[in-house]
């Protein structure tokens, strides 16, 4: 496992361990709270290191290792971290916009916005690479996998299905990843 991916994995697992020691305190300080319910600027990043349970952590870390390690090998550690945190921050902004519009006062935790950004980055860098989802275990090209996940998140977010999940944060992470890649492509064209 490459260094940035490994560091993110260790940090997420370590913070999850700390959540058992002081769960309410960590959530109060570091979860992403709506703007009118305890928001602090550092929460735009810190929320991504907290998780709501072992399954939440496990699925996010599987995505981190699956997509992050490949992208780090291609881009290098610095670019991977820039891309990941751009996705995390745009996911946070998307979630803040949704909670403000709905008047929702619940906090958000989890690395999912960053992971969805990595998924989109992987699909854009390696569109024909085969991906096999856990459910259903049907091989498909990465571009289709990312498109299906984006469509599912949009559907679930709009219909309010599976409440308690930050569907628009997931989409926000993908949007952040998309714009980060486009920014890099523009930079490379102007060199």
C-alpha positions as CSV (number, residue, x, y, z in Angstrom):
1,X,0.0,0.0,0.0
2,X,1.3,3.4,-1.0
3,X,2.2,6.0,1.7
4,X,-0.7,8.5,1.4
5,X,-3.3,5.8,1.1
6,X,-1.8,4.0,4.1
7,X,-1.7,7.2,6.1
8,X,-5.4,8.0,5.4
9,X,-6.3,4.4,6.3
10,X,-4.4,4.5,9.6
11,X,-5.8,7.9,10.5
12,X,-9.4,6.8,9.9
13,X,-9.0,3.6,11.9
14,X,-7.2,5.4,14.7
15,X,-9.9,8.1,14.9
16,X,-12.6,5.4,14.9
17,X,-10.8,3.9,17.9
18,X,-10.8,7.2,19.6
19,X,-14.6,7.5,19.0
20,X,-15.0,4.7,21.6
21,X,-13.3,6.7,24.2
22,X,-15.2,10.0,23.8
23,X,-17.9,9.6,21.2
24,X,-20.0,12.6,22.1
25,X,-17.1,15.0,22.6
26,X,-15.5,14.0,19.2
27,X,-18.9,14.3,17.4
28,X,-19.6,17.7,19.0
29,X,-16.2,19.1,18.0
30,X,-15.3,17.3,14.8
31,X,-18.5,16.1,13.0
32,X,-19.8,18.4,10.3
33,X,-22.6,20.4,12.0
34,X,-25.1,22.5,10.1
35,X,-24.3,26.2,9.9
36,X,-26.8,27.1,12.6
37,X,-26.1,24.2,14.9
38,X,-22.5,24.2,15.9
39,X,-20.5,24.5,12.7
40,X,-16.8,25.3,12.9
41,X,-14.5,25.7,9.9
42,X,-12.2,22.8,10.7
43,X,-15.2,20.5,10.4
44,X,-15.0,20.8,6.6
45,X,-12.2,18.3,6.9
46,X,-12.4,16.7,10.3
47,X,-15.8,15.1,9.7
48,X,-14.2,12.8,7.2
49,X,-12.2,11.0,9.8
50,X,-15.3,10.1,12.0
51,X,-17.5,7.2,11.2
52,X,-20.9,6.0,12.3
53,X,-20.0,2.4,12.8
54,X,-17.8,-0.5,11.8
55,X,-19.6,-1.2,8.5
56,X,-19.5,2.6,7.6
57,X,-15.7,2.6,8.3
58,X,-15.1,-0.8,6.5
59,X,-16.9,0.2,3.3
60,X,-15.2,3.5,3.1
61,X,-11.7,2.0,3.7
62,X,-12.3,-0.7,1.1
63,X,-13.1,2.2,-1.4
64,X,-10.0,4.1,-0.2
65,X,-7.7,1.2,-0.7
66,X,-9.3,0.1,-4.0
67,X,-9.3,3.4,-5.7
68,X,-6.9,5.5,-3.7
69,X,-3.9,3.2,-4.0
70,X,-4.3,3.0,-7.9
71,X,-4.6,6.7,-8.2
72,X,-1.7,7.3,-5.9
73,X,0.4,5.0,-8.0
74,X,-0.6,7.0,-11.1
75,X,-0.5,10.6,-9.7
76,X,1.8,10.4,-6.7
77,X,1.0,11.0,-3.0
78,X,0.8,14.8,-3.1
79,X,-1.7,14.8,-6.0
80,X,-3.8,12.0,-4.4
81,X,-4.1,13.9,-1.1
82,X,-5.0,17.2,-2.9
83,X,-7.7,15.4,-4.9
84,X,-9.0,13.5,-1.9
85,X,-9.3,16.6,0.3
86,X,-10.8,18.6,-2.5
87,X,-13.5,15.9,-2.7
88,X,-14.0,15.9,1.1
89,X,-14.4,19.7,1.2
90,X,-16.8,19.9,-1.7
91,X,-18.8,17.1,-0.2
92,X,-19.0,19.1,3.0
93,X,-20.2,22.2,1.2
94,X,-22.8,20.2,-0.6
95,X,-24.0,18.7,2.7
96,X,-24.1,22.1,4.4
97,X,-26.2,23.5,1.5
98,X,-28.7,20.6,1.8
99,X,-29.0,20.8,5.6
100,X,-29.5,24.5,5.3
101,X,-32.2,24.1,2.7
102,X,-34.0,21.4,4.6
103,X,-33.5,22.8,8.1
104,X,-31.8,19.6,9.2
105,X,-29.9,19.8,12.4
106,X,-28.1,16.5,12.3
107,X,-24.3,16.3,12.0
108,X,-22.5,14.4,9.2
109,X,-19.6,12.0,9.6
110,X,-17.6,9.8,7.3
111,X,-15.1,9.7,4.5
112,X,-17.7,8.8,1.8
113,X,-17.5,12.2,0.0
114,X,-13.8,11.7,-0.4
115,X,-14.3,8.1,-1.5
116,X,-16.9,9.0,-4.1
117,X,-14.4,11.6,-5.4
118,X,-11.8,8.8,-5.7
119,X,-14.3,6.6,-7.4
120,X,-15.0,9.3,-10.0
121,X,-11.2,10.0,-10.4
122,X,-10.6,6.3,-10.9
123,X,-13.4,6.0,-13.5
124,X,-12.0,9.1,-15.4
125,X,-8.4,7.9,-15.3
126,X,-9.1,4.2,-16.0
127,X,-12.5,4.1,-17.6
128,X,-12.2,0.6,-19.1
129,X,-10.7,-1.0,-16.0
130,X,-13.1,-3.7,-14.7
131,X,-14.7,-3.2,-11.3
132,X,-16.6,-5.8,-9.4
133,X,-19.0,-4.4,-6.8
134,X,-19.8,-6.3,-3.7
135,X,-23.5,-6.2,-4.5
136,X,-24.2,-7.4,-7.2
137,X,-20.9,-9.0,-8.0
138,X,-21.1,-8.3,-11.7
139,X,-17.9,-7.1,-13.5
140,X,-18.4,-3.8,-15.3
141,X,-16.1,-1.0,-16.6
142,X,-15.2,1.7,-14.1
143,X,-17.0,4.4,-16.0
144,X,-20.3,2.5,-15.7
145,X,-19.7,1.7,-12.1
146,X,-19.2,5.4,-11.3
147,X,-22.2,6.4,-13.4
148,X,-24.5,3.8,-11.7
149,X,-23.4,5.0,-8.2
150,X,-23.9,8.6,-9.1
151,X,-27.4,7.8,-10.5
152,X,-28.3,5.8,-7.4
153,X,-27.1,8.6,-5.0
154,X,-29.1,11.2,-7.0
155,X,-32.2,9.0,-6.9
156,X,-31.9,8.2,-3.2
157,X,-31.2,11.8,-2.4
158,X,-34.1,13.3,-4.4
159,X,-36.6,10.7,-3.1
160,X,-35.4,10.8,0.5
161,X,-34.9,7.1,0.4
162,X,-32.4,5.7,2.9
163,X,-32.6,8.7,5.2
164,X,-29.7,9.3,7.5
165,X,-27.2,8.9,4.6
166,X,-25.6,12.1,3.1
167,X,-26.4,11.3,-0.5
168,X,-25.7,14.8,-1.7
169,X,-22.4,14.9,0.1
170,X,-21.5,11.8,-1.9
171,X,-22.4,13.6,-5.1
172,X,-20.6,16.7,-3.9
173,X,-17.4,14.6,-3.5
174,X,-17.8,13.4,-7.1
175,X,-18.3,17.0,-8.3
176,X,-15.2,18.2,-6.4
177,X,-13.2,15.4,-7.9
178,X,-14.5,16.2,-11.4
179,X,-13.5,19.9,-11.1
180,X,-10.1,19.0,-9.6
181,X,-9.4,16.8,-12.6
182,X,-10.6,19.5,-15.1
183,X,-8.4,22.1,-13.3
184,X,-5.3,19.8,-13.7
185,X,-6.1,19.2,-17.3
186,X,-6.3,22.9,-18.0
187,X,-3.0,23.4,-16.3
188,X,-1.3,20.8,-18.4
189,X,-2.7,22.2,-21.6
190,X,-1.3,25.7,-20.8
191,X,2.3,24.4,-20.1
